[in-house]
Amino acid sequence: MAAGSRVARDPLHKGKGGEKKEIWSAMLENVSSGKRLPEKSILVLGGTPDSQKDFLEALSTDSKLRPDRTQPRKPPVANQFALGYTYQDVLDADQEDTLARLSLYLLTEPSPAFTPLLQPLLTPRTLPSTLIVILLDWTQPWLWLRQLRDWIRVLRSLISSLPNECKDVLEENIKAWQHSRNNSNLNLATTEGSDVLEGPMPLGTGEFDEPLGLPLCVVAQNASHIENLERSSGWKEPEFDTITQYVRTVLLKHGGGLIYTMPGSQTGSLQTLIHSSLGIQSLLEKRSLKHDVVNKERILVPLGWDSWGKIRVNGEGFDIEGVSSAWSVEIQTPQPTFTQVDEEAMEGTLPTEECPESIVSIYESTIRDPSFDSILARGINPHNPHTIEVETQDHQEFLAKQMETLDQLRTDDEKEKAASAKKSAFAGITAMESTPAGKVVEDHIGPVQFNVGGIQMDAGDVVKKLKDREATRGSESDNPRPGSPEQPVDTEKLQDFFAGLLKPRVGSAANSPRGK
């Protein structure tokens, strides 16, 4: 009894052959592996930070919590710069159990510079449970094919840079996709009493001939904008059918699915499409996807369902063979670099940077931006970006430049004000005399007179006479009369002159009555 108790308390005991086994570690590992959540990864490409958050909100299953359940704290979403990240837990139908944890990596720009950020996410362990989601927006459907081309190019470049171990896993993913496609179509291909098909079903024309090795879903957001295009731009059913046919033909080559979503609408189809693409199935509720290619606002094309025949049904006159073959060439073309050709295109000397035979150019000429019509009506070249788009400046830089301008204007105003005040003070001395206002003041106060030795004198006349005398004296000194050269003054004659004036005065004084 004591020996058995010692064995139970001792975590290390000798088994057969004397080997020590760690009991508790093995038990804890078994329990943790049983409760370990399946981890799935989603690469969310395209859109804007706000539209990516809308997608995450529609994908979240927390919004379906019952009122008696406490709303869990939502994880933060960091998607403002470069590669963003967040996570979500996929709950079962009763909101009790967690089926899987989603790790979502968010990227908005299809730049090859971000490829090194995506490479560590694709490993032999994560590749079988990774899904690619490309976001499009119905506010700009004329850019869809260009955006898809840019993202497919980035993905192909990313996949080609992976090591051989990852490429082997991608090949296994392709085989698994074909096997799941066979199982999904098995009920349609066989009937009672018929032989069960063995081996992979042959692929249709243009179907999965450009595989990425990863499941792909395209989510076209804001489908409610379709009504605005009908009302304001006059779009009809042919335009919407053409857009859908182009996108479905492209996705068929990569084995992708398509869904249109609207804000505030039912998100069950989106969740089911994403979860089923990752192999997440509810244990309590079996959900099946119902395709819809008729309702233009609720298009849903599951992965592996589409074909050329189904695409042709949507509209006549669509060259599906030409689009499919042209797309294979389009995605192999390297991304354009900023060369002299691009500079000429920016200056408006070239029609566009795209080749006229490019499938993107054909699509954009068919599905035109409605704003281009008004631009062409005004005689503006739509291929010159300088006449259409204006590059915005950072707010802080703009305000800093405005502050410098205001400081300069303030300095100029102060200098001008100081110079004006100085000039006014200098001119104020003679302003009353030289301006009609001075005459008015003089007439108002009257002449200024003063008494000198009993003689009443007018100050104005005295000042005027003094000025005239000074002016006359100055003119005579500056301009001597011709013919009167300066001669030395004879002082003797002056003395005789003054002496002659004094003599009569002496005589008159002696003969005066006072002298007698």
Secondary structure by P-SEA (a helix, b strand, c coil): caaaaaaaaccccccccccccccaaaaaaaaaaaaccbbbbbbcccccaaaaaaaaaaacccccccccccccccccccccccccbbbbbbbccccccccbbbbbbbbccccccccccccccccccccccbbbbbbbbcccccaaaaaaaaaaaaaaaaaaaccaaaaaaaaaaaaaaaaaaaaaaccccccccccccccccccccccccccccbbbbbbbccccaaaaaaccccccaaaaaaaaaaaaaaaaaabbbbbbbbccccaaaaaaaaaaaaccccccbbbbbbbbcccccbbbbccccccaaaaaaaccccaaaaaaaaaaaaaacccccccaaaaaaaacccccccccccaaaaaaaaaccaaaaaaaaaccccccccccbbbbccaaaaaaaaaaaaaaaaaaaaaaaaaaaaaaaaaccccccccaaaaaaaaaacbbbbbcccbbbbaaaaaaaaaaaaaaaaaaaacccccccbbbbbaaaaaaaaaaaaaaaaaaaaaccccc
